[in-house]
Amino acid sequence: MKFRTAKICFAVFAAILIILNGFTLLSALPYTTGTATFCDSQVGCMIVARDFSAYYEAGYRFLSNPTQVYTEGNVSGDYQILPNHQNFRYSPFFLPLFVVPLVLSFNYQNALEAFDVLQFALLPLIAYLLFDIMRRVAGSGDQVEGRTFAAFSLTALFALLQPFVLSPSILTFWSWSYWRMWMEGEARVLQLFFLILTIALILRGSRLSGLAFVLSSFDPRMSILSLPLILFLCLKVGGLRRFALSSLASSAAIYVPTLLYANLGGQFFATIFIRDFTIYSYEWIPILTIVSFTATTVALELTHTIDIGKPKVAVGIE
């Protein structure tokens, strides 16, 4: 199809997904004040506030009691979150960059809602980045192959809405994964944004690609999952050295200061050996997007090879 037609169709499709996700957000916000039963091998079972309580309490401790950021349970001087806050396990740089500004600006409940709204504002940017990547895959001509458009539309579906519900009778929202994420105040859209940005910057040959990747690594599991795709694209565009140097420099600038501050490194590494990590529904947002992106890249590479008789780089570089 014509590039202009593809641009209009993709924009309309993305807008519909984001609007439906907006309804999902509005449906979830009243439930952000709720509680859940949390069980792990360290503290047993207890009634806790939403997942965002882990971020907020850790951010509060980062400012007032940094030696206790990763301590499980309540400690003296905590911000009171009823009935109990959850435990923080992300990389320590996540706190000063993304949580402390909210702690300084809002109380717990308002911070959770603000965090949801700020992440929702990233969805149009994610849609734009996906279209930009599709444009580069399509090459420099004025045509976009139908299979390329279909593949990236599927990736956009996973990234912007993921319209899966527990059963056909649950129709008060459009996405169980996103509904749970908005309700819990989780950071999966933020992480997805940085992962998609990493890919876009690699295809642009930007030295900032490593910075975006490091910023996505506050939960290293998702970044590791995306690493094969990222390395493949780096090799295709000849940007592996640039990405590696950018990642090393960014890691030194972002990780090292927070790991050294108040022994946060020792606290954080102790949580790595906790075996209670579980894949929750909202974690399928980055997982399915990465898997779809990887499958799209591999499929386009294979079909281009078959059609043309020689490898055609799936990023518009021959």
ABEGO torsion letter per residue (X at the ends): XBAAAAAAAAAAAAAAAAAAAAAAAAAAAAAAABBBBBBBAAAEBBBBBBAAAAAAAAAAAAAABAAAAABBEBBBGBBBBOABBBBBABBAAAAAAAAAAAAAABBAAAAAAAAAAAAAAAAAAAAAAAAAAAAAAAEABABBBAAAAAAAAAAAAAAAAGBBBABAABAABABAAAAAAAAAGBAAAAAAAAAAAAAAAAAAGBAAAAAAAAAAAABAAAAAAAAAAAAAAAAAAGAAAAAAAAAAAAAAAAAAAAAABGGAAAAAAAAAABAABBBBAAAAAAAAAAAAAAAAAAAAAAAAAAAAGBBBBAAGBX
